[in-house]
Amino acid sequence: MLTNSPFKAKIGRNDPCWCGSGQKYKRCHLGREQMSAINPWDSAKEIEKARSLRMCLHPEAAAHCRGGIVRAHSVQERVLRMIARDGHVYASNLNAAALLKNGGNVSFAPIGVNKASRFSGMCGHHDDKTFAPLEKRSFSATPEQCFLLAYRAICRELLIRRRRPRVIDVIRSTDRGRSPMDQAFIQANTAAFAHGSQLGADDLEWHKMQYDKALTEGNFEELKSLVLWLNDVPTVMCSSLTYPEFDFDGSTLQRLDSPGRLDLLTYTSIGYDGGGAVVFSWLRNSDTSCQRFVDSLVRLPLPLIPHAFIRLVFGFCENIFLSPTWWEGLSQDDREGLRRRMQEASLDQPPSPVCLADDGRRIVDWQIASLQAMGGK
């Protein structure tokens, strides 16, 4: 948090720096405007390095890790191959270099399924032990399988959150060679981003502990789920989470700036031999908002539910993978509409209450065979 303005009063060399870094002014921002400016491409490389943190997030990691940290798939490779063409799917291109090249705009590009959706959040032993019921059995939406889909999404997001301070440090350094006014602007915006990020990280750490407890106790009945069974493999694959603020009717579910823990919802789309599924899951301690959220979804006419899911995915998820045949078959207007929806979400602006309202786009032909609620009282 900024502690002072560089324009209001002269700061002593040994005073705390106005930027809130905790360092003395002489070791931080004194003479910063005379320093050589950092090349944006070098900053992009440093940001990607900062995002390379690897760790095992299993609750028994401190004592029982072995096999090294592996790059596991948050969306299973065999599932991605169901929608791939020549071994490739489309993915959102949100790394720093791609955003710089595209003027800050979100883009979609082909990626090999062996590289898509990978994250380094568990050692080989714990990844194999934990997710074997997903990787080595046919998907039938057992309570354990639904739990593991949710747990994988949480582990991936937590790894991203734990990397964030290192990324923020790189962003703070980009004010070198800038005017004092530009320095203040960069530091103020970075401080606000860091503050919001820390609040979200604290919430996620708490939820992860609840999932860890359920995992170690094998208590998968603490999970509630809604499964949308599809007649075909979905052409959009994802694994993500959200703190639902508004439902599909535009009603407020929870305020993200309110004190106390936020309710957490995970969602995953998956394919299997003969069909596919969309799985929403949450622990009972998140029931207040999450149940209302999925209730607003299932109140929609059945043919409109897949389109509502697409609005959710492109509006709140970056970990998505698209069938090349489907993506290239969309009209330019529909592709741009989806890209714009994701672009707006990437700006970290507060969502509109009607962000999930029907926008008139009908761009998937998924047929829902049935709905299955699990974990009810």
Secondary structure as UniProt FT lines:
FT   TURN            6..8
FT   TURN            13..14
FT   TURN            18..19
FT   HELIX           25..27
FT   TURN            28..31
FT   HELIX           32..34
FT   HELIX           40..50
FT   TURN            51..52
FT   TURN            59..60
FT   HELIX           61..64
FT   STRAND          69..73
FT   HELIX           77..80
FT   TURN            81..83
FT   TURN            86..87
FT   STRAND          88..93
FT   HELIX           96..101
FT   TURN            102..104
FT   STRAND          107..112
FT   TURN            113..117
FT   STRAND          118..123
FT   HELIX           124..135
FT   HELIX           143..172
FT   HELIX           173..175
FT   TURN            176..177
FT   HELIX           180..217
FT   HELIX           220..222
FT   STRAND          223..230
FT   STRAND          236..242
FT   TURN            248..249
FT   TURN            256..257
FT   STRAND          265..272
FT   TURN            273..274
FT   STRAND          275..283
FT   HELIX           284..286
FT   HELIX           287..298
FT   HELIX           302..304
FT   HELIX           305..316
FT   STRAND          320..322
FT   HELIX           324..329
FT   HELIX           332..346
FT   TURN            347..348
FT   TURN            353..356
FT   STRAND          368..374
//
